[in-house]
Amino acid sequence: MKSNISKEEFFYQRMEKRFMREKGLTIQQALWQTNQLAHLLHYIQTQKAYIVYQQSDSTLHWVIGTLVYYPITFNKCFNLLSIRGTVPYWDVRKRRWCTFKVENFLFWAPLNNPYCLEQSLLN
């Protein structure tokens, strides 16, 4: 990591490049997607959220995830720079740790979002 940029900026640069390379997104699209991912990762360190991602077989997954248990489980604080190709999360329904590929991330919303609640009940 270059010393003249912050850890957050380094994360953004790495994720933007990955979104452009893996999904063929434009710079603006990759920036938007990276912003969404960063907001999700900050939010779920203290809260639960709906996370929507697509598997490589095109299956959509609506999950309720959190990182609240990360420090307890792994004996260290969550670090954005630990994200390389996959994102860990605690699946609230399955009661286990899961991951999804960064480039498969689509959307997230706080748990109290009524639209997401309706969609989650349909799945």
C-alpha positions in Angstrom: 0.0 0.0 0.0 1.3 3.5 -0.8 1.9 5.6 2.2 0.5 8.8 0.7 -3.1 7.5 0.5 -5.4 6.4 3.3 -6.6 2.9 3.9 -10.1 3.9 2.8 -8.8 5.3 -0.5 -6.7 2.2 -1.1 -9.8 0.1 -0.6 -11.8 2.2 -3.0 -9.1 2.1 -5.7 -8.8 -1.7 -5.4 -12.5 -2.3 -5.5 -13.1 0.1 -8.4 -10.5 -1.7 -10.4 -12.0 -5.1 -9.5 -15.5 -4.0 -10.5 -14.3 -2.6 -13.8 -12.2 -5.7 -14.6 -14.7 -8.4 -13.5 -18.0 -6.8 -14.5 -16.9 -4.4 -17.3 -18.3 -1.4 -15.4 -17.5 2.2 -16.3 -15.5 4.3 -13.8 -18.7 6.0 -12.6 -20.5 2.7 -12.2 -17.6 1.1 -10.4 -17.3 4.1 -8.1 -21.1 3.8 -7.3 -20.8 0.1 -6.6 -17.7 0.6 -4.5 -19.5 3.3 -2.5 -22.4 0.9 -1.9 -20.1 -1.9 -0.8 -18.1 0.4 1.6 -21.3 1.7 3.1 -22.5 -1.8 3.6 -19.3 -2.9 5.3 -19.3 0.1 7.6 -23.0 -0.4 8.5 -23.0 -4.1 9.2 -20.2 -3.8 11.7 -22.8 -2.6 14.1 -26.2 -3.5 12.5 -28.0 -6.1 10.5 -28.8 -5.4 6.8 -30.3 -7.0 3.8 -27.6 -8.0 1.3 -28.4 -8.9 -2.2 -25.8 -10.7 -4.4 -25.8 -12.9 -7.4 -24.0 -16.2 -7.5 -22.0 -17.3 -10.6 -25.0 -19.4 -11.7 -27.1 -16.2 -11.7 -29.1 -17.2 -8.6 -30.1 -14.1 -6.6 -29.6 -14.2 -2.8 -31.4 -11.9 -0.4 -29.8 -12.5 3.0 -29.8 -10.8 6.4 -26.1 -10.3 7.3 -24.0 -8.6 9.9 -20.4 -8.4 11.0 -21.3 -7.7 14.6 -19.9 -11.1 15.7 -16.6 -10.7 13.7 -14.4 -9.5 16.6 -15.7 -12.2 18.9 -15.3 -15.0 16.3 -12.0 -14.1 14.8 -10.4 -12.3 17.8 -9.7 -9.1 15.8 -11.5 -6.1 14.5 -12.9 -6.1 11.0 -10.6 -4.4 8.5 -11.7 -3.1 5.1 -8.2 -3.9 3.7 -8.8 -7.6 4.5 -11.4 -7.7 1.6 -9.7 -9.1 -1.5 -12.1 -11.2 -3.5 -14.8 -12.2 -1.1 -16.8 -10.5 1.6 -17.6 -12.3 4.8 -20.8 -11.9 6.7 -22.8 -13.7 9.4 -26.0 -15.1 7.8 -28.6 -14.4 10.5 -31.1 -17.0 9.1 -28.6 -19.8 8.6 -26.6 -18.9 11.8 -23.2 -19.3 10.2 -20.5 -17.4 8.4 -20.8 -17.1 4.6 -19.1 -15.1 1.9 -19.9 -13.7 -1.5 -17.6 -12.5 -4.3 -17.1 -8.8 -4.4 -18.1 -8.6 -8.0 -21.4 -10.4 -7.3 -22.6 -7.7 -4.9 -25.7 -5.9 -6.1 -27.5 -4.0 -3.4 -27.9 -3.6 0.3 -30.5 -1.9 2.6 -31.0 -1.4 6.3 -33.1 -4.1 7.9 -36.0 -1.6 8.5 -36.5 -0.9 4.8 -40.2 -1.9 4.1 -39.6 -2.8 0.4 -36.7 -5.1 1.2 -38.8 -6.7 4.0 -41.5 -7.5 1.5 -39.0 -9.0 -1.0 -37.3 -11.0 1.8 -40.6 -12.6 2.8 -41.2 -13.6 -0.8 -37.9 -15.6 -0.9 
